[in-house]
Amino acid sequence: MQGISVLLVDNNERFLKTLEEYLGEQDFIQNIYMTASDSAAMRIAAEKKPHLILLDVLMPGRNGIEMIPEFRENAPHAKIIMLTLWDMNGYRDSARAAGADDFVAKRTMTERLLPAMKKAVAV
């Protein structure tokens, strides 16, 4: 499989930049798009058709969980992993019910994120 494309959606631009640098070092990732805006995220998903969307719960405007159904319409092939500080069962359950493929807490991302991404896109 060629490298995958990933859309990073998080309200913290500093975190986005750090995550972009980290993921840019991974050989299975070809393109990285990122935004701190819910409306820009929808536009990018529709235009770029990423293989994978990493999505925070806390976002300005709509929260990440509320965005999942629209992502499913705009990029139905994309896998969605919630990547958030908000690591509570209620958020996990809501994210899965809304259609997220996985949920990774930011505090565990150094161990769990890459395996979750590879599993989601079968790399």
Backbone as a printed PyTorch tensor [residue, N CA C, xyz], in Angstrom:
tensor([[[  0.8430,  -1.1870,   0.0000],
         [  0.0000,   0.0000,   0.0000],
         [  0.8840,   1.2430,   0.0000]],

        [[  0.4960,   2.2180,  -0.7850],
         [  1.1950,   3.4970,  -0.7550],
         [  0.9070,   4.1800,   0.5740]],

        [[  1.6440,   5.2450,   0.8380],
         [  1.4240,   5.9850,   2.0670],
         [  0.0130,   6.5320,   2.1570]],

        [[ -0.4540,   6.6700,   3.3700],
         [ -1.8140,   7.1610,   3.5920],
         [ -1.8110,   8.6710,   3.7930]],

        [[ -2.9920,   9.2570,   3.6790],
         [ -3.1640,  10.6720,   3.9930],
         [ -3.9740,  10.7780,   5.2850]],

        [[ -3.5970,  11.7680,   6.0870],
         [ -4.1900,  11.9480,   7.4100],
         [ -4.6340,  13.3960,   7.5720]],

        [[ -5.8290,  13.5730,   8.1020],
         [ -6.3370,  14.9000,   8.4570],
         [ -6.3060,  15.0190,   9.9720]],

        [[ -5.5930,  16.0140,  10.4880],
         [ -5.5050,  16.2860,  11.9160],
         [ -6.4370,  17.4440,  12.2490]],

        [[ -7.3390,  17.2420,  13.1990],
         [ -8.3000,  18.2720,  13.5810],
         [ -8.2250,  18.4460,  15.0940]],

        [[ -7.7050,  19.5950,  15.5180],
         [ -7.5230,  19.8540,  16.9450],
         [ -7.5730,  21.3620,  17.1630]],

        [[ -8.1010,  21.7770,  18.2980],
         [ -8.2210,  23.2080,  18.5720],
         [ -6.8990,  23.8420,  19.0050]],

        [[ -5.8940,  23.0470,  19.2980],
         [ -4.6120,  23.5510,  19.7710],
         [ -3.5980,  23.5060,  18.6240]],

        [[ -3.2890,  24.6630,  18.0690],
         [ -2.3990,  24.7100,  16.9040],
         [ -0.9820,  24.2570,  17.2340]],

        [[ -0.5430,  24.4900,  18.4390],
         [  0.7870,  24.0160,  18.8490],
         [  0.8300,  22.4860,  18.8600]],

        [[ -0.2280,  21.8780,  19.3980],
         [ -0.3060,  20.4190,  19.3900],
         [ -0.3550,  19.8970,  17.9540]],

        [[ -1.1210,  20.5670,  17.0920],
         [ -1.1870,  20.1560,  15.6880],
         [  0.1990,  20.1190,  15.0530]],

        [[  0.9750,  21.1440,  15.2840],
         [  2.3220,  21.2210,  14.6970],
         [  3.2170,  20.0930,  15.2260]],

        [[  3.1410,  19.8400,  16.5290],
         [  3.9290,  18.7600,  17.1260],
         [  3.5170,  17.4070,  16.5510]],

        [[  2.2120,  17.1910,  16.4420],
         [  1.7110,  15.9350,  15.8940],
         [  2.0860,  15.7870,  14.4270]],

        [[  2.0200,  16.8740,  13.6770],
         [  2.4190,  16.8360,  12.2690],
         [  3.8900,  16.4160,  12.1380]],

        [[  4.7510,  16.9740,  12.9590],
         [  6.1740,  16.6140,  12.9160],
         [  6.3770,  15.1370,  13.2520]],

        [[  5.6920,  14.6680,  14.2810],
         [  5.8030,  13.2670,  14.6980],
         [  5.3090,  12.3210,  13.6010]],

        [[  4.1400,  12.6010,  13.0680],
         [  3.5810,  11.7200,  12.0380],
         [  4.3550,  11.8230,  10.7320]],

        [[  4.9510,  12.9730,  10.4730],
         [  5.7490,  13.1420,   9.2640],
         [  6.9600,  12.2330,   9.2190]],

        [[  7.3840,  11.7230,  10.3570],
         [  8.5180,  10.7980,  10.4340],
         [  8.1220,   9.3510,  10.1570]],

        [[  6.8350,   9.0910,  10.0400],
         [  6.3510,   7.7180,   9.8460],
         [  6.3140,   7.3840,   8.3620]],

        [[  6.8960,   6.2580,   7.9930],
         [  7.0080,   5.9200,   6.5680],
         [  5.6890,   5.5260,   5.9190]],

        [[  4.6660,   5.2010,   6.6860],
         [  3.3890,   4.8100,   6.0920],
         [  2.4650,   6.0100,   5.8520]],

        [[  2.9290,   7.2070,   6.2000],
         [  2.1220,   8.4150,   6.0110],
         [  2.7280,   9.2600,   4.9010]],

        [[  1.9110,   9.5490,   3.8980],
         [  2.3720,  10.3190,   2.7460],
         [  1.9760,  11.7880,   2.8390]],

        [[  0.7230,  12.0710,   3.2010],
         [  0.2290,  13.4440,   3.2510],
         [ -0.4380,  13.7150,   4.5870]],

        [[ -0.1750,  14.9160,   5.1170],
         [ -0.7950,  15.3380,   6.3640],
         [ -1.4460,  16.6960,   6.1240]],

        [[ -2.7330,  16.7750,   6.4560],
         [ -3.4810,  18.0280,   6.3990],
         [ -3.8750,  18.3360,   7.8350]],

        [[ -3.9530,  19.6080,   8.1950],
         [ -4.3350,  19.9190,   9.5650],
         [ -5.0960,  21.2230,   9.6400]],

        [[ -5.9760,  21.2860,  10.6410],
         [ -6.7710,  22.4910,  10.8540],
         [ -7.2820,  22.5350,  12.2900]],

        [[ -7.5270,  23.7460,  12.7620],
         [ -8.1380,  23.9720,  14.0710],
         [ -9.5860,  24.4220,  13.9200]],

        [[-10.1380,  24.3330,  12.7230],
         [-11.4800,  24.8230,  12.4220],
         [-12.3930,  23.6810,  11.9860]],

        [[-13.5930,  23.6280,  12.5480],
         [-14.5240,  22.5720,  12.1540],
         [-14.9630,  22.7170,  10.6990]],

        [[-15.2290,  23.9300,  10.2450],
         [-15.6670,  24.1200,   8.8570],
         [-14.5330,  23.8170,   7.8730]],

        [[-13.3220,  24.2120,   8.2050],
         [-12.1790,  23.8860,   7.3380],
         [-11.9470,  22.3830,   7.3050]],

        [[-12.1500,  21.7180,   8.4340],
         [-11.9780,  20.2680,   8.4810],
         [-12.9380,  19.5710,   7.5120]],

        [[-14.1860,  20.0380,   7.4670],
         [-15.1640,  19.4390,   6.5570],
         [-14.7660,  19.6810,   5.0980]],

        [[-14.3090,  20.8700,   4.8070],
         [-13.8880,  21.1890,   3.4420],
         [-12.6890,  20.3320,   3.0280]],

        [[-11.7090,  20.2250,   3.9060],
         [-10.5230,  19.4260,   3.6010],
         [-10.8960,  17.9580,   3.4210]],

        [[-11.7540,  17.4410,   4.2760],
         [-12.1740,  16.0400,   4.1650],
         [-12.8570,  15.7770,   2.8290]],

        [[-13.7230,  16.6940,   2.4160],
         [-14.4340,  16.5300,   1.1460],
         [-13.5030,  16.6480,  -0.0520]],

        [[-12.5330,  17.5730,   0.0090],
         [-11.6330,  17.8070,  -1.1270],
         [-10.4890,  16.8080,  -1.2020]],

        [[ -9.8660,  16.5200,  -0.0800],
         [ -8.6430,  15.7100,  -0.0680],
         [ -8.8920,  14.2220,   0.1400]],

        [[-10.0550,  13.8590,   0.6410],
         [-10.4220,  12.4580,   0.8680],
         [ -9.3440,  11.6920,   1.6490]],

        [[ -9.0290,  12.1280,   2.8650],
         [ -7.9850,  11.4510,   3.6400],
         [ -8.3950,  10.0240,   3.9970]],

        [[ -7.4060,   9.1750,   4.1740],
         [ -7.6610,   7.8090,   4.6070],
         [ -8.0710,   7.7670,   6.0770]],

        [[ -7.5320,   8.7370,   6.8420],
         [ -7.7010,   8.7130,   8.2860],
         [ -7.8800,  10.1320,   8.8140]],

        [[ -8.7910,  10.2790,   9.7770],
         [ -9.0200,  11.5640,  10.4300],
         [ -8.7460,  11.3820,  11.9180]],

        [[ -7.8340,  12.2010,  12.4480],
         [ -7.5810,  12.2450,  13.8900],
         [ -8.2840,  13.4820,  14.4150]],

        [[ -9.2140,  13.2900,  15.3300],
         [-10.1650,  14.3310,  15.6910],
         [-10.2480,  14.5230,  17.1970]],

        [[-10.1100,  15.7550,  17.6530],
         [-10.2380,  16.0860,  19.0690],
         [-11.7130,  16.2470,  19.4350]],

        [[-12.0380,  16.0090,  20.6960],
         [-13.4070,  16.2410,  21.1690],
         [-13.6580,  17.7380,  21.3050]],

        [[-12.7560,  18.4330,  21.9920],
         [-12.9620,  19.8470,  22.2730],
         [-12.5520,  20.6880,  21.0710]],

        [[-13.5330,  21.2870,  20.4180],
         [-13.3060,  22.1160,  19.2420],
         [-14.1610,  23.3730,  19.3650]],

        [[-13.7120,  24.4780,  18.7820],
         [-14.5840,  25.6550,  18.7530],
         [-15.7710,  25.3730,  17.8260]],

        [[-16.8910,  25.9220,  18.1190],
         [-18.0770,  25.6110,  17.3090],
         [-18.6340,  24.2730,  17.7650]],

        [[-18.6740,  23.3240,  16.8610],
         [-19.1560,  21.9810,  17.2040],
         [-18.0400,  21.1710,  17.8590]],

        [[-18.4020,  20.2680,  18.7590],
         [-17.3610,  19.3990,  19.2960],
         [-17.0980,  18.2700,  18.2980]],

        [[-15.9840,  17.6000,  18.4820],
         [-15.5710,  16.5670,  17.5430],
         [-16.5950,  15.4550,  17.3730]],

        [[-17.2620,  15.0820,  18.4470],
         [-18.2590,  14.0120,  18.3590],
         [-19.4140,  14.4430,  17.4590]],

        [[-19.8200,  15.6920,  17.5620],
         [-20.8960,  16.2050,  16.7070],
         [-20.4760,  16.2650,  15.2380]],

        [[-19.1740,  16.3210,  14.9810],
         [-18.6770,  16.4090,  13.6140],
         [-18.6330,  15.0630,  12.8950]],

        [[-18.6060,  13.9750,  13.6490],
         [-18.4310,  12.6510,  13.0520],
         [-19.4700,  12.3310,  11.9780]],

        [[-20.7720,  12.5190,  12.2130],
         [-21.7380,  12.1860,  11.1610],
         [-21.5010,  12.9520,   9.8530]],

        [[-21.0950,  14.2090,   9.9430],
         [-20.8180,  14.9690,   8.7240],
         [-19.5610,  14.4510,   8.0300]],

        [[-18.5550,  14.0600,   8.8080],
         [-17.3790,  13.4350,   8.1940],
         [-17.7870,  12.1590,   7.4620]],

        [[-18.6930,  11.4140,   8.0440],
         [-19.1580,  10.1720,   7.4130],
         [-19.8370,  10.4620,   6.0690]],

        [[-20.4800,  11.6120,   5.9460],
         [-21.0980,  12.0040,   4.6740],
         [-20.0590,  12.5120,   3.6830]],

        [[-19.1430,  13.3670,   4.1480],
         [-18.1640,  14.0160,   3.2730],
         [-16.9820,  13.1240,   2.8970]],

        [[-16.6430,  12.1960,   3.7470],
         [-15.5010,  11.3060,   3.5050],
         [-15.8430,   9.9190,   4.0610]],

        [[-16.8240,   9.2420,   3.4440],
         [-17.3250,   7.9870,   4.0140],
         [-16.2780,   6.8780,   4.1170]],

        [[-15.2730,   6.9360,   3.3040],
         [-14.2200,   5.9150,   3.3180],
         [-13.2150,   6.1300,   4.4540]],

        [[-13.1500,   7.3380,   5.0160],
         [-12.1360,   7.6750,   6.0260],
         [-12.4210,   6.9750,   7.3490]],

        [[-11.3710,   6.5340,   7.9800],
         [-11.4600,   6.0130,   9.3360],
         [-11.2740,   7.2060,  10.2730]],

        [[-11.9650,   7.1750,  11.4010],
         [-11.9200,   8.2860,  12.3400],
         [-11.4470,   7.7790,  13.7010]],

        [[-10.3830,   8.4200,  14.1860],
         [ -9.8840,   8.1300,  15.5260],
         [ -9.9980,   9.4110,  16.3410]],

        [[-10.7220,   9.3330,  17.4380],
         [-10.7760,  10.4560,  18.3660],
         [ -9.4400,  10.4690,  19.1170]],

        [[ -8.7920,  11.6110,  19.1540],
         [ -7.5230,  11.7830,  19.8560],
         [ -7.7010,  12.9840,  20.7640]],

        [[ -7.8430,  12.7190,  22.0770],
         [ -8.2880,  13.7830,  22.9610],
         [ -7.7670,  13.6450,  24.3850]],

        [[ -7.7530,  14.7530,  25.0890],
         [ -7.4620,  14.7450,  26.5300],
         [ -8.6630,  14.2390,  27.3200]],

        [[ -9.8410,  14.3440,  26.7310],
         [-11.0960,  14.0190,  27.4140],
         [-11.3220,  12.5140,  27.4250]],

        [[-10.5630,  11.8180,  28.2540],
         [-10.5700,  10.3550,  28.3060],
         [-11.5420,   9.8570,  29.3770]],

        [[-12.8260,   9.9360,  29.0520],
         [-13.8560,   9.4500,  29.9720],
         [-14.7680,   8.5040,  29.2060]],

        [[-15.2970,   7.5220,  29.9090],
         [-16.1320,   6.5310,  29.2410],
         [-17.2950,   7.1520,  28.4880]],

        [[-17.8800,   8.2080,  29.0210],
         [-19.0010,   8.8550,  28.3350],
         [-18.5920,   9.3840,  26.9720]],

        [[-17.4040,   9.9730,  26.8820],
         [-16.9090,  10.4620,  25.5930],
         [-16.5790,   9.3000,  24.6610]],

        [[-15.9670,   8.2550,  25.2050],
         [-15.6570,   7.0710,  24.3910],
         [-16.9410,   6.4780,  23.7990]],

        [[-17.9340,   6.2950,  24.6590],
         [-19.2010,   5.7110,  24.2150],
         [-19.8910,   6.5980,  23.1870]],

        [[-19.9060,   7.8990,  23.4370],
         [-20.5450,   8.8300,  22.4980],
         [-19.8170,   8.8540,  21.1580]],

        [[-18.4960,   8.8300,  21.1970],
         [-17.7110,   8.8350,  19.9580],
         [-17.9800,   7.5810,  19.1350]],

        [[-17.9980,   6.4470,  19.7850],
         [-18.2680,   5.1900,  19.0610],
         [-19.7010,   5.1620,  18.5220]],

        [[-20.6480,   5.6400,  19.3230],
         [-22.0430,   5.6810,  18.8750],
         [-22.2130,   6.6050,  17.6720]],

        [[-21.4110,   7.6760,  17.6130],
         [-21.4820,   8.6210,  16.4960],
         [-20.7780,   8.0910,  15.2470]],

        [[-19.9650,   7.0360,  15.4070],
         [-19.3130,   6.4370,  14.2460],
         [-17.8000,   6.4530,  14.2460]],

        [[-17.1650,   6.8370,  15.3630],
         [-15.6990,   6.8040,  15.4270],
         [-15.2250,   5.3570,  15.3850]],

        [[-14.0950,   5.1400,  14.7310],
         [-13.5300,   3.8010,  14.6340],
         [-12.6850,   3.4370,  15.8480]],

        [[-12.1330,   4.4510,  16.5170],
         [-11.2970,   4.1930,  17.6860],
         [-11.2150,   5.4720,  18.5130]],

        [[-10.6500,   5.3420,  19.6840],
         [-10.5380,   6.4450,  20.6390],
         [ -9.1980,   6.2990,  21.3310]],

        [[ -8.3420,   7.3210,  21.2340],
         [ -7.0290,   7.2880,  21.8690],
         [ -6.8940,   8.5290,  22.7480]],

        [[ -6.5830,   8.3050,  24.0110],
         [ -6.3400,   9.4230,  24.9210],
         [ -4.9610,   9.9980,  24.6230]],

        [[ -4.8530,  11.3120,  24.6300],
         [ -3.5630,  11.9490,  24.3490],
         [ -2.4890,  11.4950,  25.3300]],

        [[ -2.8710,  11.1920,  26.5670],
         [ -1.8700,  10.7680,  27.5470],
         [ -1.2910,   9.3910,  27.2210]],

        [[ -1.9550,   8.6260,  26.3670],
         [ -1.4590,   7.2970,  25.9770],
         [ -1.0190,   7.2590,  24.5170]],

        [[ -0.9760,   8.4060,  23.8590],
         [ -0.7450,   8.3930,  22.4200],
         [  0.6300,   7.8650,  22.0230]],

        [[  1.6370,   8.0250,  22.8690],
         [  2.9540,   7.5240,  22.4740],
         [  2.9560,   6.0000,  22.3470]],

        [[  2.1010,   5.3200,  23.0800],
         [  2.0060,   3.8620,  22.9730],
         [  0.8930,   3.4150,  22.0220]],

        [[ -0.2040,   4.1500,  21.9890],
         [ -1.4040,   3.6510,  21.3190],
         [ -1.7180,   4.2440,  19.9520]],

        [[ -1.2260,   5.4460,  19.6590],
         [ -1.6740,   6.1090,  18.4370],
         [ -1.2390,   5.3860,  17.1690]],

        [[  0.0260,   5.1210,  16.9920],
         [  0.4760,   4.4700,  15.7610],
         [ -0.1580,   3.1020,  15.5570]],

        [[ -0.2170,   2.2400,  16.5870],
         [ -0.9210,   0.9660,  16.3870],
         [ -2.3920,   1.1450,  16.0060]],

        [[ -3.0580,   2.1200,  16.6140],
         [ -4.4750,   2.3590,  16.2730],
         [ -4.6110,   2.8320,  14.8340]],

        [[ -3.7050,   3.7050,  14.4010],
         [ -3.7430,   4.1960,  13.0170],
         [ -3.5040,   3.0500,  12.0350]],

        [[ -2.4940,   2.2410,  12.2980],
         [ -2.1700,   1.1280,  11.3900],
         [ -3.3150,   0.1270,  11.3370]],

        [[ -3.9290,  -0.1390,  12.4670],
         [ -5.0790,  -1.0550,  12.5060],
         [ -6.2450,  -0.4810,  11.6950]],

        [[ -6.4990,   0.7910,  11.8590],
         [ -7.6440,   1.4280,  11.1940],
         [ -7.5230,   1.3830,   9.6760]],

        [[ -6.3200,   1.5500,   9.1730],
         [ -6.1410,   1.5820,   7.7100],
         [ -5.4770,   0.3160,   7.1870]],

        [[ -5.3480,  -0.6860,   8.0520],
         [ -4.7880,  -1.9990,   7.6890],
         [ -3.4180,  -1.8910,   7.0150]],

        [[ -2.5170,  -1.1570,   7.6650],
         [ -1.1410,  -1.0420,   7.1710],
         [ -0.3090,  -2.1330,   7.7990]]])
